[in-house]
Amino acid sequence: MNAGDHIVVSDLELTCSIGVPDEERTVPQRLTLCLKIFPQRGFSDLGDDIAKAVDYFILTQRVKRLAAERSRKLIETLADEVATLILGEFPVKRVAVELRKYILPDTQFVAVCLTREV
């Protein structure tokens, strides 16, 4: 197995009610999520069988539902919840999460980054 095998999901669009002021949470916002997912099996061990792989379509749909489920104040909270969900529900040994919010003037975005392992 190659310990470096990983899946990248780039700029997944999420809709979430998020922000510290109550007013900010009244209108859902666009966030983007970048993931680096390290599966439990190396790619050479998959045998071209989706049942042995991380189904990144199902994973991304599940993450989108998580983001939309409830409001939060902090993007740090959502990023941690995303990592916990992926490690708990998918055959993944490590995940790196970058969650971007487009809120501050004069900036492209603000992001939080974290890495979690089983």
Backbone as numpy.savetxt, mean C-alpha at the origin, in Angstrom:
# Nx Ny Nz CAx CAy CAz Cx Cy Cz
15.81 -19.97 -4.09 14.97 -18.78 -4.09 15.85 -17.54 -4.09
15.43 -16.54 -4.83 16.15 -15.28 -4.87 15.51 -14.32 -3.88
16.25 -13.96 -2.85 15.73 -13.09 -1.80 15.39 -11.69 -2.31
15.91 -11.32 -3.48 15.65 -10.00 -4.03 14.44 -9.92 -4.93
13.79 -11.05 -5.24 12.62 -11.02 -6.10 11.53 -10.18 -5.43
10.98 -9.25 -6.19 9.92 -8.42 -5.63 8.99 -7.89 -6.72
7.83 -7.46 -6.29 6.80 -6.87 -7.14 6.72 -5.40 -6.80
6.60 -4.56 -7.83 6.44 -3.13 -7.61 5.06 -2.71 -8.11
4.34 -2.00 -7.25 3.09 -1.37 -7.64 3.35 0.12 -7.53
3.22 0.82 -8.64 3.59 2.23 -8.68 2.37 3.13 -8.85
2.24 4.07 -7.95 1.22 5.13 -8.04 -0.21 4.60 -8.11
-0.54 3.65 -7.25 -1.91 3.19 -7.13 -2.75 4.32 -6.54
-3.82 4.68 -7.22 -4.67 5.78 -6.76 -5.67 5.29 -5.73
-5.71 5.99 -4.60 -6.63 5.69 -3.52 -7.51 6.91 -3.28
-8.71 6.68 -2.79 -9.59 7.76 -2.36 -9.86 7.54 -0.89
-9.62 8.59 -0.10 -9.69 8.44 1.35 -10.06 9.75 2.00
-10.88 9.68 3.04 -11.15 10.85 3.88 -10.04 10.88 4.92
-9.16 11.88 4.79 -7.97 11.90 5.63 -7.54 13.33 5.89
-7.05 13.60 7.08 -6.55 14.92 7.43 -6.79 15.22 8.89
-5.97 16.08 9.44 -6.08 16.41 10.86 -7.30 17.28 11.13
-7.49 18.39 10.40 -8.71 19.18 10.69 -9.96 18.42 10.25
-11.02 18.55 11.02 -12.29 17.89 10.69 -12.76 18.25 9.29
-12.60 19.52 8.91 -13.06 19.99 7.60 -12.34 19.26 6.46
-11.08 18.94 6.67 -10.30 18.27 5.62 -10.83 16.86 5.35
-11.38 16.23 6.37 -11.89 14.87 6.22 -13.30 14.82 5.64
-13.93 15.96 5.42 -15.30 15.95 4.89 -15.37 15.60 3.41
-14.30 15.84 2.68 -14.26 15.53 1.25 -13.14 14.52 1.00
-13.45 13.37 0.42 -12.40 12.39 0.13 -11.31 12.98 -0.76
-10.08 12.58 -0.49 -8.92 13.08 -1.23 -8.28 11.96 -2.04
-7.55 12.37 -3.05 -6.75 11.45 -3.85 -5.39 11.30 -3.18
-5.00 10.05 -2.94 -3.67 9.70 -2.46 -3.08 8.74 -3.48
-1.77 8.62 -3.50 -1.16 7.57 -4.32 -0.24 6.72 -3.44
-0.17 5.46 -3.81 0.55 4.48 -3.03 1.54 3.75 -3.92
2.77 3.62 -3.44 3.78 2.82 -4.13 4.17 1.69 -3.17
4.21 0.49 -3.71 4.53 -0.69 -2.90 5.69 -1.44 -3.51
6.54 -1.98 -2.66 7.55 -2.96 -3.06 7.26 -4.18 -2.20
6.84 -5.26 -2.88 6.33 -6.45 -2.21 7.30 -7.61 -2.43
7.77 -8.20 -1.34 8.69 -9.33 -1.40 7.93 -10.61 -1.05
7.58 -11.42 -2.07 6.80 -12.63 -1.83 7.58 -13.68 -1.03
6.84 -14.59 -0.42 7.46 -15.68 0.32 8.18 -16.64 -0.62
7.70 -16.79 -1.84 8.34 -17.66 -2.83 9.09 -16.83 -3.85
10.26 -17.31 -4.25 10.98 -16.66 -5.34 10.27 -16.92 -6.65
10.48 -16.07 -7.62 9.79 -16.19 -8.90 10.10 -17.51 -9.61
11.30 -18.02 -9.43 11.67 -19.28 -10.08 10.94 -20.48 -9.48
10.31 -20.29 -8.30 9.58 -21.38 -7.64 8.09 -21.38 -7.99
7.64 -20.48 -8.82 6.20 -20.34 -9.09 5.67 -21.33 -10.12
6.52 -21.81 -11.01 6.08 -22.75 -12.02 4.97 -22.20 -12.90
4.96 -20.91 -13.11 3.95 -20.25 -13.95 2.52 -20.51 -13.44
2.38 -20.64 -12.11 1.09 -20.96 -11.47 0.65 -19.78 -10.60
-0.45 -19.13 -10.99 -0.95 -17.97 -10.25 -1.30 -18.33 -8.81
-1.68 -19.57 -8.56 -2.03 -19.99 -7.20 -0.83 -19.92 -6.26
0.38 -19.96 -6.81 1.60 -19.88 -6.00 2.14 -18.45 -5.89
1.57 -17.54 -6.65 2.07 -16.17 -6.72 1.24 -15.23 -5.84
1.75 -14.02 -5.64 0.97 -12.96 -5.02 0.09 -12.36 -6.12
-1.20 -12.44 -5.95 -2.13 -11.88 -6.94 -2.22 -10.37 -6.70
-1.44 -9.62 -7.43 -1.37 -8.19 -7.16 -2.63 -7.45 -7.56
-3.47 -8.01 -8.43 -4.76 -7.38 -8.72 -5.66 -7.45 -7.48
-5.79 -8.64 -6.90 -6.61 -8.77 -5.70 -6.03 -7.94 -4.56
-4.70 -7.93 -4.42 -4.04 -7.15 -3.37 -4.38 -5.67 -3.51
-4.27 -5.12 -4.71 -4.53 -3.69 -4.88 -6.00 -3.35 -4.65
-6.91 -4.24 -5.05 -8.33 -3.99 -4.80 -8.62 -4.00 -3.30
-7.97 -4.89 -2.57 -8.15 -4.97 -1.12 -7.61 -3.71 -0.44
-6.48 -3.21 -0.90 -5.90 -1.99 -0.34 -6.82 -0.79 -0.61
-7.39 -0.71 -1.79 -8.31 0.38 -2.11 -9.53 0.36 -1.19
-10.05 -0.84 -0.94 -11.20 -0.95 -0.02 -10.82 -0.52 1.39
-9.63 -0.93 1.84 -9.16 -0.53 3.17 -9.11 0.99 3.29
-8.55 1.65 2.30 -8.42 3.11 2.34 -9.78 3.80 2.41
-10.76 3.24 1.72 -12.08 3.88 1.64 -12.98 3.52 2.83
-12.61 2.54 3.64 -13.47 2.04 4.72 -13.85 3.08 5.76
-12.91 3.93 6.12 -13.17 4.89 7.21 -12.22 6.08 7.08
-12.54 7.13 7.80 -11.66 8.30 7.78 -10.52 8.10 8.79
-9.44 8.82 8.51 -8.27 8.82 9.39 -7.70 10.22 9.44
-6.96 10.51 10.48 -6.30 11.80 10.58 -4.92 11.77 9.90
-4.19 10.68 10.05 -2.79 10.63 9.63 -2.56 9.67 8.47
-1.74 10.10 7.51 -1.34 9.17 6.45 -0.42 8.09 7.02
0.26 8.39 8.10 1.10 7.38 8.76 0.24 6.19 9.21
-0.95 6.48 9.72 -1.85 5.42 10.17 -2.26 4.54 9.00
-2.67 5.16 7.90 -3.09 4.38 6.73 -1.93 3.57 6.17
-0.74 4.14 6.10 0.43 3.40 5.59 0.69 2.16 6.44
0.62 2.30 7.75 0.84 1.16 8.64 -0.26 0.11 8.46
-1.50 0.54 8.30 -2.62 -0.39 8.08 -2.45 -1.15 6.77
-1.97 -0.47 5.73 -1.73 -1.12 4.44 -0.68 -2.22 4.60
0.42 -1.91 5.26 1.48 -2.90 5.45 0.98 -4.09 6.26
0.24 -3.82 7.32 -0.31 -4.88 8.16 -1.26 -5.78 7.37
-2.11 -5.18 6.56 -3.05 -5.93 5.73 -2.30 -6.85 4.76
-1.33 -6.30 4.05 -0.60 -7.09 3.05 0.13 -8.26 3.69
0.80 -8.02 4.80 1.53 -9.10 5.48 0.59 -10.14 6.08
-0.60 -9.71 6.47 -1.54 -10.62 7.11 -2.40 -11.42 6.15
-2.63 -10.90 4.95 -3.58 -11.54 4.04 -2.95 -12.14 2.78
-1.67 -11.89 2.54 -1.04 -12.35 1.31 0.28 -13.06 1.64
0.75 -13.95 0.75 2.00 -14.69 1.00 3.23 -13.81 0.74
3.42 -12.88 1.67 4.46 -11.85 1.55 5.31 -11.88 2.81
6.63 -11.75 2.64 7.52 -11.74 3.80 7.95 -10.32 4.20
7.92 -9.40 3.22 8.32 -8.01 3.52 7.60 -7.09 2.54
7.26 -5.90 3.02 6.64 -4.91 2.16 7.17 -3.52 2.51
7.45 -2.73 1.49 7.81 -1.32 1.66 6.66 -0.49 1.09
6.24 0.51 1.84 5.09 1.33 1.49 5.52 2.79 1.42
5.12 3.46 0.34 5.25 4.91 0.25 3.87 5.44 -0.07
3.33 6.28 0.81 1.99 6.84 0.64 2.13 8.35 0.47
1.56 8.86 -0.63 1.69 10.27 -0.98 0.35 11.00 -0.84
0.45 12.21 -0.30 -0.72 13.07 -0.13 -0.40 14.41 -0.80
-1.39 14.94 -1.50 -1.20 16.16 -2.30 -1.95 17.31 -1.64
-1.33 17.86 -0.60 -2.06 18.82 0.24 -1.33 20.14 0.45
-0.02 20.14 0.54 0.70 21.37 0.86 0.95 22.21 -0.38
0.72 23.51 -0.27 1.06 24.37 -1.41 2.57 24.38 -1.62
2.98 24.65 -2.82 4.40 24.76 -3.18 5.16 23.44 -3.03
4.46 22.32 -3.00 5.11 21.01 -2.98 4.40 20.11 -3.99
5.12 19.15 -4.51 4.49 18.16 -5.38 3.63 17.22 -4.54
4.17 16.75 -3.42 3.44 15.89 -2.50 4.21 15.79 -1.19
3.53 15.24 -0.18 4.15 14.84 1.07 4.00 13.34 1.14
5.04 12.62 1.56 4.96 11.17 1.61 5.49 10.64 2.93
4.93 9.49 3.31 5.49 8.72 4.42 5.94 7.38 3.84
7.02 6.86 4.40 7.58 5.59 3.91 7.84 4.68 5.10
7.53 3.41 4.91 7.81 2.43 5.96 8.08 1.07 5.34
8.77 0.22 6.08 9.03 -1.16 5.69 8.65 -2.04 6.85
7.93 -3.10 6.55 7.51 -4.06 7.59 7.84 -5.48 7.10
8.13 -6.36 8.05 8.44 -7.76 7.75 7.63 -8.68 8.64
7.44 -9.91 8.17 6.77 -10.92 8.99 7.71 -11.34 10.09
